[in-house]
Amino acid sequence: MKLDSKIFDGIRVKSGKGRVEEGRHPVCDHPGCKRPGTNRAPKGRDREGQYFNFCVDHVREYNKSYNYFNGMPDDDVRSYQKDSLTGHRPTWKMGVNKQAAEGPDGHDGRAGMRENAQRRTEQVRRPRQRKLLALEKRSLDVLNLSYTSRGADIKARYKELVKLNHPDANGGDRSSEDRLREIIQAYNVLKKAGFL
């Protein structure tokens, strides 16, 4: 590497007043210690932004015994820890903004929202019916059932139609064999689709 290259020509070093010189550190704040205090340690909960200057050995000792919550009641510690989960910012339940929580007149409107939510949960909700595919509709038509039929209705209708159309039930007559095949196929389609 050449020291007379163009890259090194553009490098400037700050003057002495902008740099921290060695030996110019404050003395360690631990009583009786005269070593340089090169490490900062926080002074405590009510003195944010203020620091002690300690040497390496004393800052390690200080950090081992440091307790931010020292002298704080247990309830305050719990509430501080709970608030720290959200970065000490106000929060609302999902889907609720501040204006809705306070209400238009500044009063707590959450009581009304709780009543509405409770009313909605008390109402009996019908499960959403998924859209039937063409093959599923055709299978229900073959079994002569409504499109809302499920489980036990389909099984009962299937058993009934098989007994009616089975060759053994018809005295060996094979004319209803195609109809029986159609019924069995329809039942299998509905079974695979999860209707049973």
C-alpha contacts under 8 A as a table, 3 or more apart, distances in Angstrom:
res1	aa1	res2	aa2	distance
2	K	5	S	5.79
3	L	8	F	6.59
4	D	8	F	6.66
4	D	9	D	7.21
5	S	8	F	5.68
5	S	9	D	6.75
6	K	9	D	5.21
6	K	10	G	7.15
7	I	10	G	6.01
7	I	11	I	7.45
8	F	11	I	5.43
14	K	17	K	7.92
14	K	18	G	6.11
14	K	19	R	6.77
15	S	18	G	5.85
15	S	19	R	6.92
16	G	19	R	5.35
16	G	20	V	7.73
16	G	21	E	7.72
17	K	20	V	7.70
20	V	24	R	6.97
21	E	24	R	5.66
22	E	25	H	7.22
23	G	36	P	7.39
25	H	36	P	5.55
25	H	37	G	6.18
25	H	38	T	6.30
26	P	36	P	5.78
26	P	37	G	5.43
26	P	38	T	7.45
26	P	53	N	7.10
27	V	33	C	7.67
27	V	34	K	5.79
27	V	35	R	5.85
27	V	36	P	4.58
27	V	37	G	5.02
27	V	53	N	7.35
27	V	54	F	7.67
28	C	33	C	5.94
28	C	34	K	6.12
28	C	35	R	5.71
28	C	36	P	5.42
28	C	37	G	4.04
28	C	38	T	7.79
28	C	53	N	5.52
28	C	54	F	4.46
28	C	55	C	5.58
29	D	33	C	7.30
29	D	37	G	7.03
29	D	52	F	6.28
29	D	53	N	5.61
29	D	54	F	5.66
30	H	33	C	5.70
30	H	54	F	6.60
30	H	58	H	6.91
35	R	55	C	6.34
36	P	54	F	7.41
36	P	55	C	5.96
37	G	40	R	7.62
37	G	53	N	4.62
37	G	54	F	4.19
37	G	55	C	4.49
37	G	56	V	7.83
38	T	53	N	6.34
38	T	54	F	6.25
38	T	55	C	5.77
38	T	56	V	7.46
39	N	53	N	5.52
39	N	54	F	5.24
39	N	55	C	6.01
39	N	56	V	6.59
39	N	59	V	6.71
40	R	51	Y	5.74
40	R	52	F	5.55
40	R	53	N	4.75
40	R	54	F	6.29
40	R	59	V	7.62
41	A	51	Y	5.19
41	A	52	F	5.11
41	A	53	N	6.49
41	A	54	F	7.27
41	A	59	V	6.76
41	A	62	Y	7.84
41	A	63	N	7.71
42	P	47	R	7.99
42	P	48	E	7.32
42	P	49	G	7.37
42	P	50	Q	6.11
42	P	51	Y	4.45
42	P	52	F	6.27
43	K	47	R	6.08
43	K	48	E	7.34
43	K	50	Q	5.76
43	K	51	Y	5.09
43	K	52	F	6.10
44	G	47	R	5.39
44	G	48	E	6.71
44	G	68	Y	6.42
45	R	48	E	6.31
45	R	68	Y	5.84
45	R	69	F	7.54
47	R	50	Q	5.77
54	F	57	D	7.86
54	F	58	H	5.71
54	F	59	V	5.26
55	C	58	H	5.48
55	C	59	V	6.04
56	V	59	V	5.31
56	V	60	R	6.31
57	D	60	R	5.38
57	D	61	E	6.44
58	H	61	E	4.98
58	H	62	Y	6.02
59	V	62	Y	4.94
59	V	63	N	6.01
60	R	63	N	5.16
60	R	64	K	6.30
61	E	64	K	5.33
61	E	65	S	6.72
62	Y	65	S	5.46
62	Y	66	Y	5.93
63	N	66	Y	5.03
67	N	70	N	5.37
69	F	72	M	5.37
69	F	77	V	6.65
72	M	76	D	6.51
72	M	77	V	6.51
73	P	76	D	5.39
73	P	77	V	6.41
74	D	77	V	5.04
74	D	78	R	6.25
75	D	78	R	5.16
75	D	79	S	6.22
76	D	79	S	5.15
76	D	80	Y	6.00
77	V	80	Y	5.11
77	V	81	Q	6.15
78	R	81	Q	5.16
78	R	82	K	6.12
79	S	82	K	5.01
79	S	83	D	6.06
80	Y	83	D	5.14
80	Y	84	S	6.05
81	Q	84	S	5.02
81	Q	85	L	6.84
82	K	85	L	5.66
82	K	86	T	7.83
83	D	86	T	5.72
83	D	87	G	6.46
83	D	88	H	4.79
83	D	89	R	7.31
84	S	87	G	4.72
84	S	88	H	5.21
85	L	88	H	7.34
86	T	89	R	5.84
86	T	90	P	7.78
86	T	91	T	7.59
92	W	96	V	6.08
92	W	97	N	6.65
92	W	98	K	7.19
92	W	101	A	7.82
93	K	96	V	5.65
96	V	100	A	6.29
96	V	101	A	6.49
97	N	100	A	5.45
97	N	101	A	6.19
98	K	101	A	5.02
98	K	102	E	6.15
99	Q	102	E	5.20
99	Q	103	G	5.69
99	Q	104	P	6.80
100	A	103	G	5.05
100	A	104	P	7.42
100	A	109	G	6.46
100	A	110	R	7.53
101	A	108	D	6.05
101	A	109	G	5.16
101	A	110	R	5.22
102	E	105	D	7.55
102	E	106	G	5.10
102	E	107	H	5.21
102	E	108	D	4.41
102	E	109	G	5.11
102	E	110	R	7.15
103	G	106	G	5.40
103	G	107	H	5.62
103	G	108	D	5.93
103	G	109	G	4.54
103	G	110	R	7.84
104	P	107	H	7.46
108	D	111	A	7.07
109	G	112	G	5.67
109	G	113	M	6.67
110	R	113	M	4.93
110	R	114	R	6.06
111	A	114	R	5.11
111	A	115	E	6.37
112	G	115	E	5.09
112	G	116	N	6.30
113	M	116	N	5.06
113	M	117	A	6.15
114	R	117	A	5.08
114	R	118	Q	6.06
115	E	118	Q	5.06
115	E	119	R	6.09
116	N	119	R	5.07
116	N	120	R	6.22
117	A	120	R	5.13
117	A	121	T	6.32
118	Q	121	T	5.19
118	Q	122	E	6.18
119	R	122	E	5.14
119	R	123	Q	6.43
120	R	123	Q	5.36
121	T	124	V	7.44
132	L	136	E	6.10
132	L	137	K	6.32
132	L	147	Y	8.00
133	L	136	E	5.22
133	L	137	K	6.28
134	A	137	K	5.11
134	A	138	R	6.14
135	L	138	R	5.08
135	L	139	S	6.13
135	L	189	V	7.74
136	E	139	S	5.04
136	E	140	L	6.26
136	E	186	A	7.92
136	E	189	V	6.89
136	E	190	L	6.37
136	E	193	A	7.78
137	K	140	L	5.18
137	K	141	D	6.20
137	K	147	Y	6.80
138	R	141	D	4.97
138	R	142	V	6.20
138	R	186	A	7.80
139	S	142	V	5.06
139	S	143	L	6.44
139	S	183	I	7.95
139	S	185	Q	7.89
139	S	186	A	4.38
139	S	187	Y	7.06
139	S	189	V	7.03
139	S	190	L	7.00
140	L	143	L	5.14
140	L	144	N	6.04
140	L	145	L	5.28
140	L	146	S	6.77
140	L	147	Y	6.60
140	L	186	A	7.19
140	L	190	L	7.97
141	D	144	N	4.71
141	D	145	L	6.00
141	D	146	S	7.59
142	V	145	L	7.83
142	V	182	E	7.35
142	V	183	I	6.48
142	V	186	A	6.74
143	L	154	I	7.86
143	L	157	R	6.81
143	L	158	Y	6.87
143	L	161	L	7.69
143	L	183	I	6.50
143	L	186	A	7.28
143	L	187	Y	7.99
145	L	149	S	6.51
145	L	154	I	7.63
146	S	149	S	5.59
149	S	153	D	6.14
149	S	154	I	6.62
150	R	153	D	5.83
150	R	154	I	5.92
150	R	195	F	5.46
150	R	196	L	6.36
151	G	154	I	5.54
151	G	155	K	6.40
151	G	195	F	5.82
151	G	196	L	4.15
152	A	155	K	5.12
152	A	156	A	6.04
152	A	196	L	7.36
153	D	156	A	5.27
153	D	157	R	6.16
154	I	157	R	5.21
154	I	158	Y	6.01
154	I	187	Y	7.85
154	I	196	L	7.47
155	K	158	Y	5.06
155	K	159	K	6.22
155	K	196	L	7.72
156	A	159	K	5.30
156	A	160	E	6.23
157	R	160	E	5.07
157	R	161	L	6.18
158	Y	161	L	5.26
158	Y	162	V	6.11
158	Y	183	I	7.21
158	Y	184	I	7.91
158	Y	187	Y	6.89
159	K	162	V	5.20
159	K	163	K	6.22
160	E	163	K	5.34
160	E	164	L	6.40
161	L	164	L	5.06
161	L	165	N	6.06
161	L	180	L	7.83
161	L	183	I	7.43
162	V	165	N	5.24
162	V	166	H	5.61
162	V	180	L	6.42
162	V	183	I	7.42
163	K	166	H	5.60
163	K	169	A	6.45
164	L	169	A	6.55
164	L	170	N	7.58
165	N	169	A	7.02
165	N	170	N	7.10
165	N	176	S	5.64
165	N	177	E	7.07
165	N	179	R	7.00
165	N	180	L	5.65
166	H	169	A	5.37
166	H	170	N	6.55
166	H	176	S	7.18
166	H	177	E	7.00
166	H	180	L	6.53
167	P	170	N	5.00
167	P	171	G	6.37
167	P	172	G	4.80
167	P	173	D	5.35
167	P	174	R	5.65
167	P	176	S	7.00
167	P	177	E	6.79
168	D	171	G	5.45
168	D	172	G	5.21
168	D	173	D	7.67
169	A	172	G	7.33
170	N	173	D	5.45
173	D	176	S	7.16
174	R	177	E	5.30
175	S	178	D	7.27
176	S	179	R	5.26
176	S	180	L	6.29
177	E	180	L	5.05
177	E	181	R	6.23
178	D	181	R	5.05
178	D	182	E	6.24
179	R	182	E	5.06
179	R	183	I	6.28
180	L	183	I	5.07
180	L	184	I	6.25
181	R	184	I	5.24
181	R	185	Q	6.22
182	E	185	Q	5.18
182	E	186	A	6.16
183	I	186	A	5.14
183	I	187	Y	6.18
184	I	187	Y	5.10
184	I	188	N	6.23
185	Q	188	N	5.14
185	Q	189	V	6.23
186	A	189	V	5.17
186	A	190	L	6.35
187	Y	190	L	5.24
187	Y	191	K	6.12
188	N	191	K	4.93
188	N	192	K	6.13
189	V	192	K	5.27
189	V	193	A	6.17
190	L	193	A	4.99
190	L	194	G	6.39
190	L	195	F	5.45
190	L	196	L	7.12
191	K	194	G	5.35
191	K	195	F	5.72
191	K	196	L	5.48
192	K	195	F	7.65
